[in-house]
Amino acid sequence: MGKAAALCGGGGGGTRGLVSLLSAVPCLACQELPAMSAEPGGRGGGGPAGGPPATAVAPGSDTYKGWLFKWTNYLKGYQRRWFVLSNGLLSYYRTQAEMAHTCRGTINLSTAHIDTEDSCNIVLSNGGRTYHLKANSEVERQRWVTALELAKAKAIRMRNNQSDDSGDEEPASQSDKSELHGTLKTLSSKLEDLSTCNDLIAKHGAALQRSLSELENLKLPAESGEKIKAVNERATLFRITSNAMINACRDFLDLAETHSRKWQRALQYEREQRIRLEETIEQLAKQHNSLERACRGAPGLSSSSTGVTSTAKGSVPSAKGEASDEDEETEYFDAMEDAPAFITVTADPKHHRRSGSNLSGASEGHPEDWNLEDSVFESSNQSSYNESTCKDLLPKKRRRTRIPDKPNYSLNLWSIMKNCIGKELSKIPMPVNFNEPLSMLQRLTEDLEYHELLDKAVKCESSTEQMCFVAAFSVSSYSTTVHRTAKPFNPLLGETYELDRLEEFGFRSLCEQVSHHPPAAAHHVYSKRGWTLWQEITIASKFRGKYLSIMPLGAIHLEFHSSGNHYVWRKVTSTVHNIIVGKLWIDQSGEIEIVNHKSKDKCQLKFTPYSYFSRDVPRKVTGVVSDADGKAHYVMSGTWDEKMECSKIVHSSHGSTSMEGKQKTVYQTLSPKVLWKKYPLPENAENMYFFSDLALTLNEPEERVAPTDSRLRPDQRLMESGRWDEANVEKQRLEEKQRAVRRRREAEAVEALEEGKDYEGYIPLWFERKVDAVTGELICVYKGGYWEAKDKQDWSSCPDIF
């Protein structure tokens, strides 16, 4: 009885140890039982391999935690990390505190291979993922290996026993999913315990019945005593087995009751999510239907409800019944500081007229300013293609629509580099293979492709509305650069370029190269529709090995004649990537601050640089238009290669604080209006240097232009015709001619210095240097006389540069 009594010591303890013990009971025909003791707690008092425990073991789950060293890279070597083994998954964190929010990596042991390199190392590999781990000692390494092997065996068993039916619904999160899988594992284990106990009860019951039958047939008292002793021992085993089964049943019921409520909540949550998704899909279907009707011009659609149908890309409509009407008809997003993707919901301006008391943040305090019938935005809401259609209605000269295809010439870098050995960088001849058949002056003029934005800005009565169009115009100038990786021709000193579209589009443009070192170009545009633009741009560049940064220096000025609003801004940095190896591509990054020096309105535009790890839309541009008091009125959003939208701010508030400690501002806006959209490229553009319709006409031969005009430059003309070898020869001749003129001026400067005279150097022909009254900078401004000289065809003052 002593041996059997020792087996009873844990009637309420863990059942797995008892089951393992009872499974080892020898045949009842044997007279002796092995002396074994149950494991209190079901897993033994120590770690996996004995000794002090290295981890806390959670009840009902297979959890093992501890510190290990993980190989990171050759620079940092092994780093100390906190590892957690749970439910067949090994996860690691930098610190224990990270377990609440950030997991650095996870490996599934069910398909992992466990290997030991030496006394302290462990190698885990699963497909393409490999963890090289190191323990502090061989004992600790053995504990982890034992725990990993056990977890792997259980994970494989659960995977094999798992049903192929995956169900229609998934848990709400990864933590809930892991917890649910752990619960299912525990329940399966309990069921196995019950099955084992049932088998043992049947076995012991049959043996007990046989013993009782033998007892009845006995006649000798001595033999009866031995048999009675055996019956008592077997009865004791039967009682122990019964207790184990009862405890397993009790644990099973407790676990089922604990998790039943959680399962019910999870099921209810999934049902609510499905209902919400169905309502969202229904709402999207209605909006899609309305949008199709609006596009077809359905007679039943009111003009004032046009803004109701548009939903921005990536928008998430609100579910029915979850928010108030105001929330459903506005959009909320963070601006400027690390702005995430916009979450937009369509809005109808008519609804906002009913709640004027809540519009304290609106521009001019009246939401009616956003009415499509009264605002200048009505025309901008139409597609830009309509603008081009309207242009076709105007009488204009027929322009060319194509140029000769680009020859497929291979570029031998070594043939260029070997000719550069021992020469100054300024004297290295760069072949036209790197160029496109346009000069820098023509590229500068190409900024006017979307000049109609400024024509619309003239009609704006509000300075903040006008600022929106100016901001869209400043972004539109970059749309032509997305595919244009070739460099333009560097203008010769004194070279000019005119673009006279006064009769067609109402403006005249003139550029002149006013300096050669550093290269600087002055630009002046006059429009009879009410605006004037001028700028002086100097290009600074830095070669960084893999990429080339191009930084335009100088301010752009824009003045509207009737209102006197004077806007000033500067260009952002352009970066050409893969200079040495790979396909060239261009990115724009930085910030543009547009300031109206009359009303003090401002617009901050942020060009987000491309990142492989960013979730933002590539080439993203965001901005906010605010008045002199700093109150935001409009939000600008879009991309610099496709389109820009404007959303009127109804209300602003402070949002949550970001991880960097910055508090974001949340703007509640009306539905966006498209201010600018890029024109499609012409057919066969990839073989014509990706020129736009305007760029195709910039180098078109034209009569009566100045003899210094870029159209008359011979090397550029030869390149456009596909005669690149001749163009390279001509280009070298022109550059050497320019160097000769420069050497002559330097000699004149030295001679004047020796004689004590002043030498002014090169003086621009059509521009003069003045101190700008707004910025205080010394810039070149147009002094007049060019168009008068063109009318008279008097070009006697023009230098001979070609």
C-alpha positions, 0 to 999 in steps of 0.5 A: 500500500505504501507504493500505491499511496505514494501515487495518490499525492496530487489528487488535484494536481496536473493530469498529464504527469499522472497519465504518463505515470499510469501509462507506464504501469506494468502488466497486472500479472506482475507483483511489483510496481515501479517506484515513481513520483508524479510531477507537480505542476505537470512540467517538472520543477526545473527548466527543460533540462533540469536546473533552475527555471529560465522562464515563466510557464503560463498555465495552459500554454507552451511558453518559454522565455529568456535572453539569447544573443542573435547575429545581426550583421558583420558590423554589430555582430551578436546582439542581446535579444529577448526571445519568447517561445509560444504556441510553436512560434519563436519571436524576439524583441529588443527588450521585454518592454517591446512585447507590448507593441513591436515584434522584431521577427517570428519563425514558425517551428513546425517547418523549421530545422534546428541545428547546433553548431558548437557548445553554445550556438543554435541555428534555426532555419525556415525557408529563406529565414535563418536565425543564428543564436548563442546562449551564455552556457552549454546548459542554457543552450541545451534547455533552449534546444529541448524546449524548441524540439518539444515545441516543434513536435507539438506544432507538427502534431497540431498541424497534422491534426488540424482540419483543412477547413479554414472557416470564413472568418479570421480572428481580429488580430494576430494576438487573438489568433495565437491565443485561439490556437493555443486554446485549441491546443490545450483542449486537444491535449485535455481530450487526449488525457481523457481518452487515455484515462478511459482506456486505463479505466477499462483495462484496470476494471477488467483486471479487477474483475478477473482478480475478484473471480480468482478470489472466489475460487480460492480455498486456501487462506494463505493464498487468499491473503496474497490475492486480497492484497493484489486486489487492494492494490488494483483498487487503489490504481483504479481510484487514482485513475478515476481521480485523474479522469475527474480532474481532467474533466474539471480542467476541461470544463473550466477552460471551456467556460473561461473561453466561451465568453471570449469566443462569443465576443469574437464571433459578435465582432466578426458579425459586426465587421461583416455587416459594416463591410456590406454597408460600406460596399453598398455605399460605394456601389451607390457612389459609383453609380452616381459617378457614372451618371454624372460622367454621362450627364444624366438629366436627373443629376443636379449641378450642385451635387456634382461634388457628391460623387467623387471619392479619392483614391484610397478613401474609406467611406464611413459606415452607416449609423456610426457617425453624424451627418457632419462626419460623413460629409467631410474628410479628416487628415493630418497635414505637413508633419509626416502626413499619412495617406488621406482619408476622404469622404465625399461632401455636399456643400448644401449640407454645410449651409445648414450648420454655419455655426460650426464653420469657424475655420472656414475661409472667409467664414462662409461655406458658400464660397465653395459653391460650384456655381459662384466660385472660380473653381467651377472651371478648374473642376473640369478635366484639363483635357477640356482645356486643350479642347477649348484651345483647339477652338481658338485661331492659331498657327498650325504647329508640328506634332512630331520630330525625327525619332531618336537614333539608337546610338550606343554610348561608349563611356570609355571613349569619353573618359580616355579623352578627359585624362589630364584636362580641366573639367570645364574643358571636357567636351560632353557629347550630345548623346547625353542631351535632348534637342532643347536648350536650357532656355527652352526647358525654362520656357516649358514651365508655361505649359499650364499657363491657363492656371494663371489665367484662372487665378486672375479671375479669383477675388479671394487671395487665398483662392488665387494662391491655390492656383499659383501653387498648382502652377508651381507644381505643374512645372515638374510634370514634364521631368518625370521621363526626361532624363537627358540633359538640355544643351547649355546655352551660350553666353548671349543666347536667347529664346522667344516664345510668342503665343500672344495671339493664341494664348495671350502671352509672350516669353523671352529668355536670355543667358546672362552669365556663363560662369556660373550659368544663369538665365533670365526669363520674362513673361507678359500676358495680356490676360492680366499677369507677369512672371519673371525669374533668374535661375542659376543651376548648382549641381553636386555629384554624389556618386550614385546620383546627381543633385540639381539645385536651382537657385533664384526666386520666381516672381509672379504679379497680377496686374489688377490686384497687385498680388505679388507671389514669390517662390523658389524651386525644389531640388531635382535628383537624378538617380543611377548615374553610374549603373542602372536605369536613370530616374528623376525625383523631386524633393524639398519644400516650396514656400509661396508668399504673397507679399501684398496680403502676406498669404502663404502656401507651404508645399512639401515634395516627399522624396521617394523611399522604398520603405514608404507607404505613401504614393510616389511623387507625393505633394501636400500643402496648406494655404494660410492667410496673414494670421496663420489660419489655414484655408485650403489643403493642397494634395496630389503628385507632381507628375499627375494632378493637384487637388484643393480642399477647402478647410471647414474646421481644424483641431489638434490631433494626436502626438506622433512618435517624434513628439510632434502634434499633428493638426487635423483638418476637416475639409470639403470634397477636393476639387481638381485644379490641375491634371497633366496632359497625356503625352503624344503618341510615340513619345518614348521615341521622341525624348518623351516630349510633350505637345508643347515641347515638340513645338519649342524647337520648331523653325520660325521666321523673324526671330533674333539671330541668337535664338536657340532655334538657330543653334546648329548643333542642336538642330543637327541632333534633332535631325538625327545627325549626332556625329555632325552635331558633336563636331559642331558643338565642339566648335561652338564651345571653342568659339565661346572660350575664345571670346571669354579669353579675349574678355579676360585679356581686356579686363587685365588691360583695363586693370593695368590702365586703371580703368573700370571694366564692366565685363559682359552686359546682357542685351535685353535684361539689366541687373537691379536690386529686387524691391521685394527680396532685396536680391540683385537679379536681371529684369527685362528692360524692354526693346526686344519685341520692338526690335523684332517688329523692325527686324533690327538685330544689329545689337545682337552678338555673333555667337553661332 
